[in-house]
Amino acid sequence: MCTNAVRDLVGKGVREVRAHRTVSSVTTMACAAMIGASIMGAAPVVKPASDTLLAAPASVENEQVLLSGSTSGSYFWDDGSGRQGDTGQPAIGKPMQQGLFASPSWPLGTEGYISYNGRRAKFFIGDRGPGTPSSDGVMLDIDGKTFADLVGTSWNSDTLTVGGSQGHIKVDYVVTKWGDGPGKRGEPVPFSSAAWSNS
């Protein structure tokens, strides 16, 4: 279409071309749009960032992967208030905070990150748990604020609960540093194994 339109215009006299200036401009714009569309059609489709796992920060990319896997995670918030099954201050001796997770077996002080639906969060093991659920494969207790961020909902600091109905999520984990506190390195094992007491 573009080639024929240009050929027709070139074949006409200057006077006729001036009269067709509007047609020429419209034709030129239409041709440019068609060429642009054909170039864009050949370009690869790039998915939005939300459809892919977020790129790891440089500090994470350079860290050594000591252990990786997947497990179910629940959430908790032990601030010593006694609310919602709170069992007291975290075992590591630090105050409850975002990024402080509980493991039934990993050494206290262990560090790493988890991924869920393209979102990533760093953690350090500062407490013990979950208890009984770990016998059913729930091997991480995620602090409530991080859990809320991962599932895209709100954290209620008055009731110590996460908005929505999710209480467990399947996460991928990476351990980048083993802690030197009591516990057992390697695949997580249930609380009932008492691996958390190993020093």
Secondary structure, DSSP 4 states (H G I P E B T S, - for coil): -HHHHHHHHHHS-HHHHHHTHHHHHHHHHHHHHHHHHHHHHHSPP---GGGSPPPPPHHHHTS---EEEEEEEEEE---SS-GGG--SS-TTSSPP-TTEEEESSSPTT-EEEEEETTEEEEEEEEEE--SGGGGGTEEEEEEHHHHHHHHT--EETTTTEESSS---EEEEEEEEE--SSSS--SS---GGGTGGG--
